[in-house]
Amino acid sequence: MLAAKEFRLTKLVAASPFRTREEREREREEKREAVLLAAVRMFNARGYHATSLDDVAASLGISKPTIYHYLGNKEQVLVECVNRGLAMLRTAADEAADASGTGFDRLRAFLCRYAQINMDDFGRCVILTNDEVLSMDSATRFRARKREIDAVVRALIAEGIADGSIAPVDVRFASFALAGALNWPARWHDPDGTLTPEQVAEKLVDVVMNGMAPR
């Protein structure tokens, strides 16, 4: 008799129309990601000033207050977008710094990943965002995080020079030159074109690294 009651109770609980906390959290995160992706693509295509949260909301069939609920105001949305891209770049930089191999090999691996990320929605947003559109505090943090990534690049170049895998070069100048070359695909690469981000990255890195190999 007791087993039968427990079985009926289990059936009633299983049929509950209410979602679990995990389901609600997953749904919230999915909605937040959808808003963020719509926003970053619009920022990249139109620019920050030409994009409104009304436009983003309309593209998703939601209201602007819904965006405020999930992400905040327009600058907060942009900051979240660039932070996502910067986090991807920092992860790639840390992996290269911790990897084994020569300075040349680790630098090349990082630069390939760097270029690929810059052709991703969030990495592209990092390249296309001028810190002038950010508040003073956000702009300061934005520049600081970019300097951290540049420091890793310089360290890899210096290590390559030290181990003989990279020709003696001006480390600071080389870092600027590499970043300048590999930032450009964010502006001209067509995701629907014939070359994938991986192929573009490989070709570009081959060109820029050729001048750094020992003669």
ZIDA-V699993 format. One record per residue. N is the residue number from 0. PHI is phi in whole degrees, -180 to 180 (* if undefined). D_LAST is the distance of its C-alpha to the last C-alpha in Angstrom with 2 decimals. Layout:
# ZIDA-V699993
((N,PHI,D_LAST) (N,PHI,D_LAST))
This chain:
# ZIDA-V699993
((0,*,87.08) (1,-63,84.41) (2,-62,81.66) (3,-66,82.94) (4,-65,82.85) (5,-63,79.27) (6,-64,78.26) (7,-65,79.90) (8,-65,78.23) (9,-62,74.80) (10,-64,75.39) (11,-66,76.38) (12,-65,73.30) (13,-63,70.96) (14,-88,72.56) (15,-61,71.91) (16,-79,70.54) (17,-87,68.67) (18,-77,64.95) (19,-74,63.60) (20,-61,61.60) (21,-63,58.43) (22,-66,59.16) (23,-65,59.80) (24,-66,56.57) (25,-65,54.58) (26,-65,56.29) (27,-62,55.62) (28,-67,51.91) (29,-64,51.76) (30,-68,53.52) (31,-62,51.31) (32,-65,48.18) (33,-64,49.75) (34,-65,50.46) (35,-64,46.99) (36,-67,45.31) (37,-63,47.66) (38,-67,47.02) (39,-65,43.22) (40,-68,43.19) (41,-73,45.65) (42,-59,43.76) (43,-67,40.59) (44,-80,42.50) (45,-107,44.87) (46,97,43.50) (47,-63,45.19) (48,-67,47.86) (49,-85,48.87) (50,-107,49.35) (51,-115,52.56) (52,-67,53.60) (53,-62,56.49) (54,-63,54.02) (55,-62,52.30) (56,-62,55.70) (57,-63,57.00) (58,-66,54.07) (59,-106,55.08) (60,71,58.81) (61,-125,59.29) (62,-97,60.54) (63,-61,58.55) (64,-57,60.26) (65,-65,58.73) (66,-66,55.25) (67,-57,56.45) (68,-64,57.72) (69,-89,54.45) (70,-133,51.82) (71,107,53.50) (72,-79,53.28) (73,-61,50.72) (74,-66,48.33) (75,-63,48.61) (76,-65,47.70) (77,-62,44.58) (78,-60,43.61) (79,-62,44.02) (80,-64,41.77) (81,-70,38.88) (82,-64,39.38) (83,-64,39.03) (84,-65,35.69) (85,-64,34.46) (86,-65,35.61) (87,-64,33.57) (88,-66,30.40) (89,-67,31.21) (90,-61,31.81) (91,-64,28.43) (92,-65,26.79) (93,-65,28.84) (94,-64,28.03) (95,-67,24.26) (96,-65,24.83) (97,-91,27.00) (98,-75,24.96) (99,-91,23.23) (100,114,19.59) (101,-74,16.30) (102,-59,16.02) (103,-61,13.60) (104,-64,16.25) (105,-71,19.13) (106,-64,17.87) (107,-62,17.32) (108,-62,20.78) (109,-66,22.38) (110,-64,21.08) (111,-62,22.43) (112,-68,25.69) (113,-58,25.72) (114,-65,25.57) (115,-63,28.21) (116,-62,30.49) (117,-69,30.29) (118,-100,31.75) (119,-83,34.53) (120,-54,37.79) (121,-78,37.48) (122,-65,33.79) (123,-60,34.43) (124,-64,37.29) (125,-60,35.07) (126,-70,32.91) (127,-84,35.99) (128,-89,38.10) (129,-89,38.37) (130,-67,39.61) (131,-65,42.28) (132,-82,44.35) (133,-97,44.56) (134,-65,46.95) (135,-59,45.73) (136,-64,45.55) (137,-66,43.78) (138,-65,41.27) (139,-63,40.53) (140,-67,39.91) (141,-61,37.81) (142,-66,35.45) (143,-64,35.36) (144,-69,34.35) (145,-69,31.51) (146,-65,30.29) (147,-61,30.36) (148,-68,27.97) (149,-61,25.63) (150,-63,25.78) (151,-66,24.56) (152,-61,21.53) (153,-63,20.71) (154,-65,21.32) (155,-66,18.96) (156,-63,16.11) (157,-62,17.12) (158,-67,17.35) (159,-65,13.87) (160,-64,12.61) (161,-66,15.20) (162,-91,14.38) (163,86,10.62) (164,-85,10.12) (165,-125,9.34) (166,-65,7.37) (167,-58,10.36) (168,-140,12.44) (169,-74,16.17) (170,-60,17.50) (171,-63,20.68) (172,-64,19.31) (173,-62,16.76) (174,-63,19.75) (175,-63,21.94) (176,-65,19.58) (177,-64,19.20) (178,-63,22.95) (179,-60,23.84) (180,-68,22.05) (181,-87,23.40) (182,-82,26.86) (183,-64,27.61) (184,-56,28.48) (185,-61,31.41) (186,-96,32.86) (187,-118,32.29) (188,-69,31.93) (189,-101,35.13) (190,-58,36.14) (191,-96,38.19) (192,-78,35.44) (193,-80,33.74) (194,-103,30.63) (195,-77,31.11) (196,-56,29.55) (197,-64,27.41) (198,-68,26.12) (199,-62,25.48) (200,-60,23.63) (201,-60,21.34) (202,-65,20.55) (203,-65,20.01) (204,-66,17.83) (205,-58,15.57) (206,-67,15.26) (207,-73,14.85) (208,-80,12.46) (209,-59,10.01) (210,-75,9.19) (211,-104,8.81) (212,-74,6.41) (213,-61,3.81) (214,-92,0.00))
